[in-house]
Amino acid sequence: MSPQQAIALAAKYGVAIQYDPKVQAPFFYYYDENGVRHEVWFEDARSVQAKYLLANSYGLRGVSYWELGQSFPQNWAVLDDMFNIVKVV
């Protein structure tokens, strides 16, 4: 599920999204209509920023990830804020 879908799911069930500073990721728990407990971890602007900062701290010249049709517009704002992006065609 996309980060937007995760946020919508938390809102649907009226649960607070928490943030784990150790692993640098947001998460929440909820119980579905059958009483089954679910644990959801996902990305947000803070978590991807932490990953980019980690890559930078190791002197890496780039990062890559695969996103299969999941919208995550916050990622582009973080990238634009942190790096000088040059598109090469």
C-alpha positions, 0 to 999 in steps of 0.5 A: 500500500502507498503511504497515502493509503496507509494514512487513510487506513489509520484515519478510517480506524481512528488510530494515531500514527506513531514514529519510531526514532530508532528505525526512523519510520512511521507505524500504527496498529489497528483492529479490523472489523473481525477484531484482527490486530494489524501492524502497519509500517510505511514511509513518510517524508521524515523516514525517506529523509533519514535514509537519504541522510544515511546514504550521504553520511556514508559518502554514497553518490546515489540511492535507488529504489523501486516503487511499483505504481504507488504514489508517494509525492512527499518523496519528490519534495524531500529529494528536491529540498536535499539534493541538486537534481540534474535530469540527464536525457 
